[in-house]
Amino acid sequence: MSFFDSLIDTPTYQSQIMSRPAGAPQAALPQTMTPTQGMAKGGLTAANENIKQIQIMKVIANYFKNQGLPVDKAMAGVQKEIENGLELIPFESSVMGFKPLGKGVAQIHFFTVGSIKDLANDMEYFYKYLKNKGINTIYDSIPAPITIQMFQQLGAEVMRSDNPKYKFKASI
């Protein structure tokens, strides 16, 4: 599954396109963003930032959906974390939630809609990102087993968390 397949339900989209009579007008742009939105202040850069934020939230929503979690409740939790300092860093088919906890320490979590191979590539990028930020200790409250395995393959030392708030700790 590609990144865009996860954002748009391809079979539904195709059935809508195929069922439309020849020459019928196309549907209007989604109301989430009109072509001129963001152009007055910031021009195209502001519009691109809005699109980027929409795509990030779609990745996270699809991640929760794929995990079988209630999307609205989970997204409300993410929004609350954003208000408390969580940053969302996108790369390819994944988004890393990143929250500094102190000097060299951060809380992280990965949201992905890609394959295991995609996630491995994305995790390598995020690992380098964390090291470049001077992060040497990371925590996660709900780590996936594949995340732990990939961190170990990248050279991180995974250990039992010394903070009861988190289930995962690693030194990178």
C-alpha positions, 0 to 999 in steps of 0.5 A: 500500500502506498502513502496515498492509498492509505489516505484515500480509500482507492476502491471507493474512489474508483467506484465513484469515478467509474459510476459517474456518467461521461462528461459529468462534472467532477466533485468540488474540492473538499471543504478542508481547503479551498484553492485560495485559502492561506494565500493572503497571509504567507502565500503558497508557503502557508497553503503548503503548510496547511496541506502538510498538517492535513496529511500528517493528521491523516497518517495518524488517523489511519494509523489509529484506524489500522490499530482498531482504536477509536479514531476520534478519541485517539485523535483527541488524545494526540491534540491534547499532547500537541497542546502539551508540547508534542511535535509531529515530525513527518517523513515518507509514510510515517510521523514521529511524535516527539516531546522533549523531556529534558536535556538529551531525553525525549518521549517518542512514538511512531505513527505509520501507514507504510509497510514494514520495509517503509517503516524500517527506512523511516525509523532510520531517518528518525533515529538519525534525527534524534541523534542530531538533536542531541537525544540520547535517551528515549521513552515511549508509552505504547511501543510496538514490538517492531519499533523495539526490534528496529531500534535494536538493529539501529544500535540502540540499547533497549532496557526496562523503563525506569519511569512508570509512565513509559513502557519503553526506554532506549539509549541511542 
